[in-house]
Amino acid sequence: MTTNTIPMGAEFQAEDARIRSHAAAKGGWWGLLKGRLEAVARIRQRRRAINQLSRMSDEALLDIGVPRDRIPEVVDGLIAREGPGARR
């Protein structure tokens, strides 16, 4: 079984740049705090989805059309398509 490693620093650096520009446009500290909370929620959602798919058998993954080596890419595409404001 292949494990996917997620570089912690890279996720937060990309989100940090996006949040700072968004916070400046949305009203200071509250916007910054809200942006950071949303970023943490997105990162947790991504990890949870990758972990769930990684635990599936190769046959089950192929049934849904997801090659094991493309799990992170597929999850990123689904999250991007879902949009920034979508939550479960």
Beta strands, then each sheet from edge to edge (+ up, - down):
end
